[in-house]
Structures are given as structure tokens and as C-alpha cells.
Amino acid sequence: MTKADIVNEIAKNTGVDKATVLTTVEAFMEAVKDSLSKNENVYLRGFGSFVIKQRAEKTARNISKNTTIIIPAHNIPSFKPAKTFVSVVK
């Protein structure tokens, strides 16, 4: 399902025009990105959590050049679904 599909589905179910729904969906995604960029997790009860996970520094190998490189510690965004979400998907 794409963002356009989500917008169409919400517009059909709520009766709100697609332009308004698109603006709302994009504002939601921007708010989640802004929160995660500030290292603030986003908790949506009954749906799931957008959290920041920290990856430790590690040594990796470039097999083609037979060299090792150091990958620095970094943060990555992650989604953890709520139990009710998982039970619906099973």
C-alpha cells in the first residue's frame, strides 16, 4: 500500500477531500520525523511506537579490497508494533 492508497482509503472512509487528507498524512509523517530527529520517541497507543535504536561501533570488512573499516556508532529509526496490532496481523 502506498501513501496515495492510504490517502484514498481515508478519504473514502471519512468523506474528507483527498487534498486535506494528503496534507494531514504528510503533516503526521513530518511530525514523526521531527520527533525522532530530536531523539524523542513517538508512542501511538494501540498501534505501536516509533523509537530510536542505538547501534554500537563495529568493525566491518570490505571483501573485494580485503580491508577492514570502522563503522561508527549511530542511531536508526525503528517501529515496534503494539500487541493489539500484532494480534490483528497474525
Beta strands, then each sheet from edge to edge (+ up, - down):
strand 1: 42-44
strand 2: 48-55
strand 3: 58-62
strand 4: 67-71
strand 5: 74-81
sheet 1: 1+ 2- 5+
sheet 2: 3+ 4-
end
